[in-house]
Amino acid sequence: MCDHDSIYRGVSRRAFLSHYAGSLGPLALTYLLADKIARADAGAKGLHALLPESGRAKAVICLFQHGGPSQMDLFDYKPALTKWNGKPYPGGSLETHFDKQAGNVLGSPYRFQKYGNCGMEMSELLPQTGSIADDITLVRSMLTESVDHEAALRLIHTGKFLAGMPAMASWVVYALGSENANLPAYVVLSDPGGLPVDGDKNWSSGFLSPIYQGTPFRASGAPVLNLATPSGVSAGTRGRQLELLREFNRRHLERHPENSELAARLANVETAARMQLAVPDVVDLSQETEATRDMYGLNRPESREYGTRCLLARRLIEKGVRFVQLFLKGQPWDTHNKNAETLKGLCAMSDQPSAALVKDLKQRGLLESTIVLWTGEFGRLPISQGTDGRDHNRRGFSLWLAGGGFKSGYVHGATDEFGYESVEKVVTVHDLHATLLTALGLDHRRLTYPHDGRDASLTDADVTKAQVVRELLA
Amino acid sequence: MTQRLQFRTQAVDRPTGQRRVLRVLAIVGVCLLWVAPLYAADRPAPRFTAEIQPLLKRHCVKCHGPAKQEAQLNLSTASGVIRGGMNGAVLVPHDVGNSLLWKRVADDEMPPESPLSEDEKALLKNWIAAGAPGLPSRDKVAGAVAGKDHWAFQPLQAVAVPAVRDKSRLANEIDDFLQSELERQGLSLAPAADRATLIRRVSFDLTGLPPTVAEIETFVNDPAPNAYSRMVDRYLASPHYGERWGKYWLDAAGYADSNGYFNADSDRPLAYRYRDWVVRALNSDKPFDQFVRGQIAGDEMAGFTPGNSASAEVIGLLEATHYLRNSQDGTGESDGNPDEVRVDRYTVIEGTIQNMMNSLLGLTIQCAKCHDHKFEPITQRDYYQLQAVLAPVYNLQNWVKPQERFVYASLPGEFEAWDSQVKTLDAAITREKQRLYDWARQHRPHGTVVLADDFDAADLRLDERWSNTAPGDNTPAGSPPANIGSSQAPGVYVAGGVLKVQAADGQSEGWVSTKQKIDWTPAEIGGVIQVTFDLTAVRLNDADPPAERVGYYLALHDFQNDSPVAGGNLLIDGNPKAATTVYLDYPGGGSKSAGEVGGTGYQAGRNYGIRITHVKQGRYQLEHLVDFLPDGKSLTLAEADLPDGGFGIAVYAKRNFAVDNLVIERFEGQSESGTALTQFRKNYDVEKQALDGVQKQRAALSDRPGKIAWASDLSDTAPDVFVLERGDYAKPAAKVEPEGLAVLSDAGHPFQIRPVGETRKTTGRRLAFAHWITAPDSTAAALLARVQVNRVWHRHFGTGIVAPVDNLGISGALPSHPELLEWLAWNFAARSASAETGTVPWSLKQLHRVILNSAAYRQSSRTDEVAFQKDPDNRLLWRYPVRRLDAEAIRDALLAVSGDLNPQVGGPFAATKRLDTGEVVPADPNGSGRRRSLYLQQRRTQVTSLLAVFDAPTIVFNSPQRPVSTMPLQTLALLNSEFVVERARNFARRLESAADADPARVRLAWLSAWNREPESHELTAALEFLEGQAAEHATDNSPRESAWADLCQMLLAANEFLYVE
């Protein structure tokens, strides 16, 4: 990557564009052109946001766990829960989502053990995640602002309560663009079984240009909408068509030679053709060895689908995609009933592939430059809902991060005795965003975009008091 | 300086006009100072708004602006500059050396990080030396409300038209303003575009559709000198004008066909009535102030009493209020704790305020929810005063869910006509049902009676045949068990020849059973046993609610679940409105649903029952009977599910009903009675035709006419509204009253609540607001006019005079041509009506006419190297910009050119659906899916993919402006999507039927898609392409047709199709 800042400073935007047109290819050019309206008068500042000393990370893979994984059954061992199991919660009032179904303390039926040289404590449900304990940072002291799924999803994805704001990944690609002109910068690997709760709002670019929104890769057929040439169209007929189209556009451009938008559109004919080759290639898993497929759990029915997407994520990152996000159908971690039983199935699905992704990135030397983030939108309560479920909890939850300059074998923060409320080294979702941007070499205070009469940003630090959590970074 | 203050055509020597002219002249005196100060140096003095203010904004306002005000200095407004900061005045006009502003800048002390360039310094210096023109006098500034002097917060002023040197290109005043700025840069307006270019430009601009070939030929060949303005007038009169410009307003107002907020994103099936009202209002050129007032307070203006019929105008006013309902509203689905429900409700009000303030006044206001706005002179109090305007509609304590906010209002006679049709048909249905029932009773085949009870015998001893225990069981069912022969609840008793079931109010899950044990499993294949009874009533007292269920049992054998028998105790849980659930009771396993039967609900006056048929070895079909005939779904059970046992009637809490003529009978499969049953069914179907006929008519009858999703006060007393401390819903502070924004207040036009009238119980708060924001000559109306004029300009030229159109506040951009914007706004809103000139205040069509008749609009898009170097972004409009069509215009044009456009205007949205592939497409691709994009369902979470790829927004709040992106996915859509491929094919077919020879078809193709004649080299290239492409397609059925479709597709994929010059 070039240093945006030094190029940008002191030169006109137009000169900047012409410089970049050569070095980054047409897709990057179109990325920059698209923002004309907002940039022309208010000076968008995505390109000013690079920190003096670049972060290590160049890419992010977010394994998003819709529904709110239960921290006290997975990551946050609380012996007090076992002790008080079945008794009224002794710690005062709890903030619940479903007021009328609050029950007694619910202990975890799962054993916890220490993993790795660092001795990170995790549940027996996560033996594979345990095997990467020495490579990850586990945050046990997360805090968010809503016990409502949609609102909490918006917060963790966009940093805002309000709907319609840009996703974190959109901010990142707005700032850093793409390293591969033939693939989208932000790829969404949605569950082939269906959309997650809140659907494509999860990867919306909000008020940023639509070019920064996530591009979902479909599970079957052509991975990108309209990618495949219609059946029955031969290479010969299509070739002549494109020749004609080029000629039309070239002559049109001659009438407006300085119009960079038209030039970009002319170039897009070639880019589209290259995408038609590049995308099927990147999703072709037959290029992977049997050992790799096995490692990602592709040979086990319960983890095959999720593992396939984890493997796909690695392939995309390898090819220069900036941000890959995995989503699950609906909100499977939302264990309002049969908490323990449901977790078993979900861990069987995700534990091995998630860990394999980290191991694989590491063995390929990509982990240094790639952040892997495993998180849900909130956590769950120490008491039961009904007989065997757990209700939403915004005051305490756990997540893990690997690579991209985050510490390895490190546990950050703690919740109270019952795992209800984060009490030590509390990390808000805004702190998380600020820290992620820092790891990517971006200044969260300077990564802004003019919106609604002000410079909007992912963290809005003046309001949210977002702070970079330096302790998480190596 | 010429002082053409009004349209050239207007006479100003009339007595009424004269007074106005005098006033105008007085203002011009001020304006002269503002726009062209006396400055004797050899070059013109820098102008504050055009040059100095942008410079200050660029370099200083971040620290010395409304947000930070370091050193108490705010350089974001003219008065802030003159007022100075904690170190006193920052400038002394004409005295550069003593001006603090200059000293700090000259020493590079300020701005601390990146000093001004030499050019910028020179500009600042010259300006101060020239006396700092463009600033108000110091004594005027003292004591004024902060920010009140912002240019957009002033009443409208008549502006003098500037002087220009080269008048050759000027068509109207717009050109004077633009040309004078261009001349400052040594530039000029471009020559006029050719006619083909102009008609394409005007047609897309005004209707969102391409001109037809006939329209092009008419205009291009029109010899009249006013051919152009006549063409403009034709498109302004087109019904498609309202569709195009209506969509712009709907986007600005945040319109959507779904509720949003939660994942469910439920539909708004009635929102379309508001959409159609907007389209009609624009087509009829409803003056914009009336247009606005109707949307804010149409219900209070209408003088309408719910329950009455109404005129079309009144109905329109009610529809218009849906404007206040465009916000997301998840309260129909709220299910969280009370705090969350409160958040959901507040979100509706907050979204509505945001939509209103932004669509009407171009202000962003939501910051003021938690604290005084840091960038705008809007206080937190202002914010909650606006909430108080809406609180009677959105009453947090007395909330109405979105699906319940509606009113019925229909044209006189409309409801009555519908109602009488309903009554006639309902009576016919009742009659036919009775007739059929009587017929069925008379003609139904009778089997061997196993058990019958008509509850008629006078000396009836019910307990001889009925019991509260199952046959052979000792333990009574229910707690307490049902009394037999007693009206003491729970109990069953005979009265008036029917059996009455009197359940207790509390829990009483019992039943009564026949003492007789019945064999429910006929031995022979084809054997039948059936139970039927008349349901004579579903309540015992008129005051009772109808029974929630009518339940009865088959195969009752044991209540205690300790029987060795597997199944039985089969509860038929008759549902009054839907299919009936069948529960099977397994000993120790509890009661489980075995599925549903039937479909006709349990209503008094019909005969119900169950038929069991032995269909194959060990399998028994359970059919629901209505009037002795199978009804809806059936189930199949095993023999073990149907042990021998009694027939029972459920005695459940609050489920009172009455039955009569209970018959259990048996039919043998191949016997005479079995055949009779088959014959009966055939005859019944014939008899039933009359009933089917009237029922079909009833179903075809539309819903009650006149249902309108409106916004109206819930009562004439308003709930208290409080400022919320830091926006915290749990922390109400000072109580507030409704009021307009303080910064726009002016003494002559107060916010004033007047009685609304006798007919409706509303508070009049919204009506007061509607008048406040549109009051002639008021400050608020001035901003309203500026925002709207700027928005219209933005749509015609691609960029607003203030470029981001959603912000005319202090934090917004400065206008590129402030005087032009003022002139347009003044002419739009402040000119008085004149019959002579046809002038109507607030007329949008008049505004379009002025803009479209300007030379600026009629310029060509030609390239000019010199002009491009000086003004690469074309902010001075030295040519007409080349613009890409928006998503809707692209899709609509594709349909229009291929001849597929479904021209239906208005009505409910055309549904869309999400395919498994994730693509969102119209649900009915060849019908409603070919309507204009405006009519496709605007579902917030389901934007039609083709529109989304060309930047159609997901509506969350409003969307006054869209980015224009250029990305490969668009190219892929044009090359590979089924939609475009099909359009190309149909376009080719259309050409084939319209012209015989290829050259004529090529000409028609160019005229249709690109709206111009093909050049000769294009014709040659096209013919060559067709030749070669047909060869490539040699193995196709019709190579020529395929080649034509391929050519057409490339015309539609080309930039010339996507862009307008």
Interface residues (C-beta under 8 A of the other chain):
Chain A: R14 L27 T30 L33 A34 D35 K36 I37 A38 A40 D41 A42 T96 H97 F98 D99 S146 V147 D148 H149 E150 A151 L162 A163 G164 S190 V197 D198 G199 D200 K201 S204 G206 S209 P210 I211 T215 P216 R218 S220 G221 V224 L225 N226 L227 A228 T229 P230 S234 G236 T237 R240 Q241 L244 L245 E247 F248 N249 H252 L253 R255 H256 P257 E258 N259 E261 L262 A264 R265 L266 N268 V269 T271 A272 M275 Q276 P450 D452 G453 R454
Chain B: G260 Y261 F262 N263 Q328 G336 N337 P338 E340 V343 L363 T364 Q366 C367 K374 F375 E376 T799 A803 P804 D806 N807 G809 S811 G812 A813 S861 T863 F868 P872 D873 V882 R884 T917 G918 E919 T941 S945 A948 V949 D951 T954 V956 F957 Q961 P963 V964 S965 T966 M967 P968 L969 Q970 T971 L972 A973 L975 N976 S977 E978 V981 A1021 F1025 G1028 Q1029 E1032 H1033 S1042 D1046 L1047 Q1049 M1050 L1051 A1053 A1054 N1055 E1056 L1058 Y1059
